[in-house]
Amino acid sequence: MLLLIEAGLVMRSQQPLDAMLAALVLMLALVGAAALIAAIIGEPREGTENPRGRYRHVR
């Protein structure tokens, strides 16, 4: 999220950006968006079938 905010601030700055810098900022914004989406989705859970089923033999 921080990377997206920084990229937005750089793109909205009053200084004219060089084409190479603008491309780099856009690339970093895409990486930041992908990281944010991956963090929101998260990792899949392991063993979602029955959490007590693994420990029945322990009784």
Secondary structure, DSSP 8 states (H G I E B T S, - for coil): -HHHHHHHHHHTSSS---HHHHHHHHHHHHHHHHHHHHHHH----S--S-TTGGGGGG-
